[in-house]
Amino acid sequence: MNARRIVALGLSLLLLVGGGWWLWQTQRRARATENALEASYQRAFFDLLKNMENLDTLLGKSLASGSSGQRIMSLTSVWHEAENARANLANMPVGMVNMMRSQQYLAQLGDYCYVLAEKQARGLELEAEEWQQLAQLHEQTREIHAGLREIMAGIGEEGFQWRSFASLSRNKKLTPRAQSIADGFSKLDEKLRDQAPTLTYDGPFSDHIEEQEPKGLTGERISEAQAREIALEFLDLAGEAGYKIGEIRKTRGRIPAYSLTIEREGENRGQIALDVSQQGGHVVWMLNSRLPRESKLSLTEALARAEDFLAQRGLARMVPTGTIREGNRLSVSFAAQEDGVIIYPDLIKVTVALDDGEIIAYDAMGFLMAHHKRDLPQPKLTPEEAEKKVSRQMEVQRTRLAVIPMSNLEEKLCYEVRGKVNGDTYLVYINAVTGDEEKILQLVETEAGTRAM
Amino acid sequence: MVGEKGRGSQGDQRLRLALAAALVVVVLAVGVSTRLQEEPYVGWETETAYAPQVGEPNYDDVWLLARMVASEARGEPYEGQVAVAAVIVNRVRNPRFPNTVAGVLFEPWAFEPVLNGTFWTAPVTEEHVRAAEQALNGWDPSYGSLFFWNPGTATSPWIWTRRIITQIGEHVFGL
């Protein structure tokens, strides 16, 4: 054996040891990551279990309590606990089991109890139907709780790991233990699909929200050729040359429409896409892919361009209600106005390119969903009376009448009182008929514009 | 002597070869393990003329949504990019899904780019940022869709049970 052989042998040994050590390190790191992931899944599950237990008790207490003060407290806690349950359920790797109905159930449960609490906080009593609904929700929640307890029994047994659900994304089979747990979850969800009540109430998750139909679609059905004409007219391209229209497709959403794409010749002219409603031929939205590279227009000039654009298209009665500047673009929100009343639900948005004032985006979805002839009630309060209803800390700047959409899509006629508290600007909405404070928005002023939070 | 020398240089060669191989292995191992340790994410593209300001109230949502657009709808028509971002916004408002942008995006097994990591590595351009902002400002070419899928590569048969609303570029949008 010569020296070189010894060196070669030593080197291969070193490599072997080094390689082995590296593999072991990698393995260890991978295991640590997997364990951390497993722990976060377990935490989500056990927290969910605790949430359900608390919901079960809180709903029971709400039904048993004789004092409305107590009941308001437990109903608000239901909302809080249900939201936590929802977050924990969403953090579990059971996505493939499709837990959407359970998610919806928890969201509605919290939302519904919140609305009931609010009602009582206004001094109103619960109606017989609401008591019944609450009892039914309690029953349902108790069943989910029991179902999860059963699942827990399986989790405690040997050989189950939440992360084994991961393999499903690669179309592998689950272990029998994991399969039975997956089945447990799907059974819970199916049960809710069959048994959970349809809930219609005054909250944002009420079942009626998703079944909303457009109110602003006036006019006859139009043909594809008509849609083409309307689109060209809208883009000021009628009678012009130098553009190409792509294949026209149909969409089947809440507002069935013809989808058009238009390409223009020349530099810095993005592709335009727009939808024209099949009924009435209204432009629903328009998007131009162009990215303006500089800002030459002032914000006042840009706002004027947006107003002109709407006026030329027969929408002169719209008033600007807010602007947001994003880079070299200005987006302006417009609301309809009727007899001096701002109608916020009838919303149209326009984006102006600040390099040449071209309108590069338009959205009338809100307007088409909400616009209709309204019979506005006669205000019972004067503006001065409304101003007396806001917080005494507020320094009032302006008051005007406005129709606002509530989270349940109901519309209310309010006085919009704009004022400052500790340097921050707020909009407070006082119901013009009942005098109730319906909503508060904070206006966050940034360099980009004003956002309502 | 000549023979000895000849064998010697042969041995030298082997030694050099072995050393070179060892070096390559070590460099590879170090490379792979550091890559495993810190998979870097790419920032906003430097050529981007415009990026939202950190102080903006919805900067966080724009940041996340632009990333989703970059990793899921890169190369799609602009309205398709807005539609992908709009689906996330629609989910946030829907009772069947979590109520934050991060909650929706990082729901386990919800989105392919989050699973395969391209969510963090796809370069974000100004167009993606604009699409994200437009969706957050209410534009929705998907008409309230809660799902999108690629008809060519979708593996789940369940997805085809959804009601199709529209198709834009490579994506089908549905409820």
Interface residues (C-beta under 8 A of the other chain):
Chain A: R4 V7 A8 L11 S12 L14 L15 G18 G19 W22 Q25 T26 R29 E83 R86 A87 A90 N91 M92 P93 V94 G95 M96 N98 M100 R101 Q103 Q104 A107 Q108 D111 F165 A166 L168 S169 N171 P204 F205 R249 T251 R252 G253 R254 I255 S259 T261 G270 Q271 A273 D275 W285 L287 N288 S289 L291 R293 I324 E326 G327 N328 R329 S331 L347 K349 T351 A361 D363 M365 G366 V444 T446 E447 A448 R451 M453
Chain B: G11 R14 L15 A18 L19 A22 V25 V26 A29 S33 L36 Q37 A49 Y50 P52 Q53 G55 E56 P57 N58 P77 Y78 E79 V82 R93 P95 R96 F97 P98 N99 G103 E107 P108 W109 A110 L115 E126 E127 R130 E133 Q134 N137 G138 W139 D140 P141 S142 Y143 G144 S145 T155 W158 R163 I164 I165 T166 Q167 I168
